[in-house]
């Protein structure tokens, strides 16, 4: 007999003790604390797997999918995803790294249910002394001089924590304004579980107008994720994207962080040019993270 129940955090801890990780704990807590759902699949009253999902702006995002070892290769991912789709009232997104052990199973489940790939990204990672030594050498030889040139051209750089309300409001609406931004920042301001760090995130402005920004989250005290590194459309080609990124890197080092990840979306061509010029030189590894999206339809 098979059934899916709405679970609690206690259910998760009790039923999936052996499969728990720090990331799965964080995902389940984040979903439930934000009004999301934890769906648990029971096979003959035994826990076969779970999925946690949270509503963000106009999208429902699947944070984590897990299948118990003895039930793998039996379509558990598809059953849970289908249930999530049937109970969602908005567009649904699944984010999954190609390095995840269950990547192919989750990808196949998404595609069989009609999901399509959207805005996938390359995630660069660094986490040892050599990576940051390479960055410091780059700044000494090129980066610091380039920042000075940008400042002489009238660009200014301030942290999110120092920015005025009007500047942050402009960033919040930057995907809608004349300074068209390919990436929406709203979810990071609206959702506390995104761990936005206003001291590590920086704005570049010119004549008090948004030019570029680096938006950094802190999943824990030793790690930072550069979620968005983007330029407003009016300033593409000026190189101003480098200024907030360099400031974030400086504060990242000063804050005692040891690990960093840098997210580069495939459809952000300007940032990807920046990635090829710089990030591939100063990070140790990279992998692709896929976003699969399904428009909510009746009868799924």
Protein Blocks (a to p, Z undefined) as FASTA:
>chain_A
ZZdddddfklmmmmmmmmgcfklmmmmmmmmmnopacddddeehiafbdcddddehjacc
dfbdcddfklgonlmmmmmmmmmmmmpcbdcdddddfkbmklmmmmmmmmmnopacehia
cddddfbfklmmmmmmmmmmmmmmmmmmmmmnopacddfklpcfklmmmmmmmmmmmklc
fbdfklmmmmmklopafklpccddeehiafbdcddddfbfkbccdfbacddfklgonlpm
mmmmmmmmmmmmmnopabdcddddfklmklmmmmmmmmmmmcfbdcddddddddddehZZ
